[in-house]
Amino acid sequence: MMILEIVDMAWRSLGANRLRSALTTSGITIGIFSVISVMTAISALQSSIETGLTFLGSNTFQFSKYPTIINVEGDERYRNRRNIDYQTYLNFALLISDKVDVLCPKLWDGGIQGVYKNRKTNANIELCGTNQGFILANKFTIRAGRNLSSEDVEFSRSVCVIGQQIVKRLFPQEDPLGTQIRLNGKLYEVIGTFAEKGGGFGGSEDNLVIIPITKFFENYGTKERSLNVAVEAESQRQYQRTLGLAIGAFRTARHLRPEDSNDFEIYGNDSLAGAFRSIAGTVRIGAFVISTIALLAAGIGIMNIMLVSVTERTKEIGVRKSLGARRQDIRTQFLLEALFLSLLGAFAGIIFGILAGDGLASWLQAKTVFPWGWAIAGVLACSAVGIGFGLYPANRAASLDPIEALRHE
């Protein structure tokens, strides 16, 4: 028989039992969907992190009480650490300020509402107490007005620089410079606005207000607050040397003895991306294991359906053999049927998986991707499942005796 005739007969045999074929392929679809959707979402988020989500400058690293990315604030190891207070920062600045390009303390508070006249923002503004180094350490630029100054910090002035999302909400048709806005009941003069920066992961870096850190302490207190301290080296070539000097100076500022381990965390863009890659790798392994189990279960389902099909079509096989069909032709037809079932499930799983993964990435404002590697791997894996689990039913059909098959009822 011509191979095209065998392919046509295999396809028509599946079409004769559409519901059964659809239910059989659903197992393959679920297995492929689980891995493709997760891999698509992870690849999109990782791409966004490595290309755009670098909230620190390229030569910048940061000291903090807690590790970044993973929420470990409830972990006793980190919660029992001493807070990084403002005096520690001042001690550190005395030791290191002449060796670095930028030195920036940061203290964050969320859920802040902005009010100007009769207009209000949602209570979701991110408020940061900091100094003039913030815009360099965090890659912001000033659109209008001016940045915070060292005098603003020294004299604890009630001034602020606001993001574009706040400008659009509170000043739709008015110049914000020189006006006074109220943030959680405290008045601040707007001295500058940030250029639009965008955001990711469901958040926006344009919904931000910075004020002098001394005014932050004055208005919102110091109890149970721990600073982050950003440090920027003069150049990429000086990065490692500056990092070593800064760690030593920070240990001195914390009054640690030589034998004491660090009671603080250090991270930069590389470590942020590395932490995410580590988490993503674990998620990928979990998705791979789940999809493998699902595919094995689906393969058993394919084998079962194909054995039922062989039993139902025993007389048909006998007729075909009596008319000259070879064992190889029968085997090829049943293998193709099993392969078609697997591939139909694979393509459906890939399509739904990519739509789900990229849909999640779009919702989190990350770049969408098409995981070519995983899609090809999924097709190959499903082909192997179809052929592997379809081989026994195909051999069983091919080995039927034509005389006995013709007598079968």
N, C-alpha and C positions, 0 to 999 in steps of 0.2 A: 504493500500500500504506500502511496505517496505520503510524505510527512505532513503536507498541508491537509490531506483528508483526515489524518489521525487527529491533528489539532482541531479541525472543524467538528469532528465527532465528539471529542472531549469537551469542547465548549458547549455543544448542543446538549450533551448529557447533563451538564451542570444546570443549564437553563430549564431542563425538564423538571427539576426540583428546586425552584428558586428559593422558597422559604427555608428549606433544609440547608441549602448552600449558604444563604445569608446568615443563618444562625451559627453555622460552622465557622464562617470567616469572622464572626464577631469576637471570638476568643483571640484570634490573631490581631484584630483591630485594637482590642483593649491593651494587649501586651505592647504593641508598637506605639500606641497613643501614649502610654505611661512613660516610656523612655524618651520619645521624641518631644513631647510637651515639656518635660523637665529639662532636657538638654537644650532645647530652644530657649527657654526662659533663662537658664543659667548662662548660656553663651551670650545672650543679649545683655544681661545685667553685667557680666564680666567685661564685655566689650565697652559698655558705658563707663564702668569704673576705670578701666585702664586708659581710656581715651579722653574722658571728660570729667570724671568725678575725682579730680585731684584738688581738694579744697585747700591744700597747702602748696606753697610755691615749690619749684623744682629743687631748690637748695635748702628746703626748710624741714626741720624736725620739731617734735613737740614733746614736752614733759607733761605727764598727768598722773593722777592718783590711780586711775583705773585703766585697764587695757581698752583699746578701741574695738569697734565692730560688734564684739560679743557683749551682751549685757551680763556683767558679773557683779553688779552692785550689791547683790544679796550674798555674795560669796564672802565668808568670814576672812579669808586671806587678804582680800582687798579692802573690805569695809573697815577693818581694824587698823588700817594704815593711818598715819597722821595726815591730816589735810595739808595741801600745799597752800599756805597762807601768804598774805601780801608781804609780810616781813621776810619770808623765805625768798620771794621774788626779788625784793630790794637787795638782800644780801647777795643773791646770785648775780644781779645786774652789776653790782660793784666789782665782782670778780671777772665778769666775762664781757661787759659791754664794749670794751675797746678791741675785742677780738672777733666780733661778729658784725654783720651788716644790719640786721634787724633783731630787736628783742621785744616780744609782745606778750603781755599777760592777758588772759581771757577768762571771763566768768559769765556763764550763760544763765538765762532765765526764760522759760517759755510760757505760753498762754497769756501773753500781755495784750491788752486792748488799747488801741490808739483813738483819741478823741480830738476833733478840731471843730469848734462851733457846734453845729447840729449834726455833724457827720461822724460816724464811728466805723472802725474796722472790726472784723471778727476777733475774738480773743485768742488769736493764734500767732501773734507777732513774736519773733525770736529777739530778745534783748540781750546785748552783749556789753558788759563793762570791760573796757580795754584802753589802749593808748593809740598814738599816731602810727604805730607800726602795723596795725591791723590790716590795712589795705594792701601792704606789700606782702605780708606773711600769708594772706589768704586770697591773693590775686583779685582784689577788687579795684575798681577805678572810680574816681570822682567825676560825676557828670556836670554838676553845677555847685557853686559855693566852694567850701574848703573842707579839708580833713580836720580831725581832731589835732590839737597841738599839745606840746609838752606843758604849756601854761594852763591849758584846760584841765589837764590831769593834776598839775601842782596846786591849782587854786580851786579844784573841785567845782568847776563851772557846770551849770545846768544847761548843757548844749547837747545836740545830737546830730547824727548823720543818718538819713533814712533811705530805704530801698524803694525801687520804682513801684512795687505793688502798693506800698503805703501812699506814695505820691498820687497814684491814680485814684485811690480810694478817698483820700482826705482832701486832695487839691486837684479836682478834675479840670478846673478852669482858672487856677490861681497859682502864682509863683509861691512855693512853700518857704523860700529863703526869708529869714527874719521873722517868721510867724512862730507862735508857741503852740505846741501840742501837749496833750495830757496823756501820760502813759501810766496806767494804774494809779491815777490820782495825783501824779507828780508832773509838774510843768517843765518843759524843756524847749529851748529855742532851737529851731532848725537852722543849722549853719551850712549844711551841705546835703547833696543827694548822690546816691550811687548810680553808676551806669547800670543798665539792665544786664543781668548775668544769667538768668534762667535757673534751672534746677534739675532735679531728677528724683526718682524713687518716691513720687507722690508729694515731694516737698518743693519749696522755692527759696532760692537764696536772695530773692528780691523782697522777701517779707521780713526784713531785718532792720534793726535799729542799733547803732552803737552809741554809747555814752562814755564819758571818762570813768575809769574804773574806781577812782576815789569817790565820785558822785554815786556810783552804783552801791558802794559800801555804805555811804551816808544814808541813802534812801531805802535800801533793801536789806541792810544788815550783813554781818559776816558769819553768823553762826551756821555751822554745818556746811560751809561752802569751801570748795577746793578749786584752786586755780588750775588752768592749763597754761603752759608757758611755751610759746612758739619762738624758735631761734632760726635765723636764716644766715647761712654761711656766705662769705663774700663771693664765692664761685663754686662750681661743681668740683673743681680740682682741690679746693680747700675743705670740701664737705666732711670727709672722714676725719681730718685733723681737727676741724672745728667741733665735730661730734665728740671726739675723745676729750678735748679740753672742756667742753660744756658738761659732760657727765661728771668729770672730776670736780668742776666748780659747783655743780648742783649738789653733789654729795657733801661738799664742804658747807654749802648753805644749809643743808639739812642736818649738819653736825653728826654725820655718820663716821664711825671709826673704820680703819682700813679693813678689818675683818668682817664688818657688817655687809650684808647683801643690800642691793638697791631696794628701797621701799617706794619706788615710783616706776612708771612705765615710760619708755621712749619709743616714738614711732614717727614714720614719715610716709610719703606716698607709696614707696615700695613695700613697706610693711603692711600698709592698709590693703593694697592689692594682693599681697601675699596671704594675708589673713582670709580675704574673701576667696582666693583660689583654694585654700585649704578646706574651707567650708563647702565650696562648690564641688571639690573632689569627693568629699564624703557623701554629698547629696547624689552625685553621679553614680557612685558605687551602689547606694541604696536603690536608685531608680533602675540600674542595670540588673540587680538581683531580682527585684520585683518583676521586671519585664521578662527575665529569663524564666522564672517560675510560670508566668502567664503563658509564655510561648510554649513551654513544655506541656502545660495542660491543654493548650489549643492543639498542639501536635497530636496528643492522645485522642482528642476529639476528632481530628481529621482521620486518623487511623481507624477509629471506630466507625465513622460514617462510610469510609471507603470499603470496609469489610461488609457493612450492611449492603452497600451498593453492589459488591461482588455477588453476594447471596441473591439479591433481587434480580440481577441480570445474568444469572448462570445460563439460562436457556439462550439468551442473546449471544453470549460468548460462544456457546456451542454452535449456533448457526453461523457465526462469523468464521469460526475455525473450519467448519465443514465446507465453507465457500472459499477457503484458501488463506485466511488470515494466519500469520505466523505468531509464535509465542512472543517474539520481540514486538510485534505490532500491538498485541493486547497489553503487554507490559508498559509500552510507551504511552498508550492511551490513558491507562489508569494513573500512571505517574504524572502525566500532564494535568489530569483532573485535580490531583492533590496539589500540584504546583500552582494551578490557577486559583484554587481556594486560598492558598497561602498568600499569593501575590495580591489578590483582591483585598484581603484583610490588611496587608502591608501598606498598600497605597491609601486605603481609607484611614488607617492609623496615622500615617505620615501627614496627610492633609489636615485631619482634625488636630493632631498634635502640634503642628506648626501654627495653626490658627489659635489654639489655646495658649501656647507659649508666647507667641508674639503679641497676643491680646493682653496677656499679663504684663509683658514688657512695655507696651504702649501705655497701659494704665499707670505704670510706675515711671513713665516719661523716660524710658531707656530706648536705645536704638533697637530696631527690629532686625532679625537676622534670618537667614535660611541655612540650617545645619546640613550642608551637603554631605559631609562625612558621615554623620549619624543616619541620614536618610539612605545613603548607599549601603551602609552597614545593616540597616534594618531590612532592606530588600534582599541582601545576600543571606542574612540570618533566616528570613522567612522562606527563601528558596530552599535553604538547607533543611528547614523543618518540614516543608512540604515534601521534598524528595525523600528525606530520611524516614518520616512516618508513613509515607505512601508506598515505600518500597515493598514492605511485606504484603499488603493487600494486592499490589500490582503483580508480584510474583505468584501469589495464590491464584489470581485470575488467569495468569498466563499458563499455569501448570494444570488447569482443569482438563480432564479428558473430554474430547468433543462428544463422544458417544454418550457418556454419563451425563454431560451437560445438557444434551438434547432431550434426555429422558427426565430431566428435573422439572418438577412442578412447584 
